[in-house]
């Protein structure tokens, strides 16, 4: 048997479908997870939106299927992240259902073991359940944010949120040493959109088959313990993803990359550089940059 055919035989019956949210900080971890799972012997199928569409040629080991999101030009350029999220959830649900149903009915592909999706998509649970497909969530940010979000109903009840200027320096007793100013928020023209999102990703996702985090126990032990206690579902802290598989040069960037610092970085001593990232949406001014540097 040829090596290629042998690999196909080994993967038979072990296909996973992954559905990343189409923003840079969500796409990269999902593709890194896909690489980890492929390295472990799974066949990988990626469903992606036309908005911020992926380039299949950068990952020839995966199968890609695009779905229409039908975003208008103004919707695709929306700067209000939560409004953009609302548009994508409204317009991707049915195309995703049709694509997933087609993949599940295919007789030429291996059976699908489960769906791995981003919790920012609020329709994947109902679609997966209607097709009787197990579904697992990938949380691309830290476990600590979910632990904090799970306390939001209590924090709203006690008046910590919405944030008030007079209480910004106050320690949140239930989350010490976190201060009110440190509570993670996403600003929107309609603040209620944010609270709706928090409710969904902390409570309505408890029916999933598990939660994958790009973190590890020693880094976020307390937060992971809180999540296990409140969610009662399997939690898999298997990060950092980029350390789990051989390095790849595949480009996943949606933006033009400024590589002017690379030559300087290459001259620095091993393990002497701290990399800090707040995602592709965050805009850090000079004063904030210097404060972060002093903090490091």
ABEGO torsion letter per residue (X at the ends): XBAAAAAAAAABGBBBBBBBBBBAAAAAAAAAAAAAAAAAGBBBBBBBBABGBBBAAABAABBBBBBBAGBBAAAAABABAAAAAAAAAAAAAAAAAAAAAAAAABAABBBBABBBBBAABAAAAAAAAAAGBBBBBBBABBAAAAAAAAAAAAAAAAGAOBBBAAAAABBBAAAOABBAAABBBBBBABAAAAAAAAAAAAAAAAABAEBBBBBBAAAAAAAAAAAAAAAGBBBBBAOBAAAABBBBABBABABBBBAAAAAAAAABBBGABBBBBAEAABBBBAAAAAAAAAAX
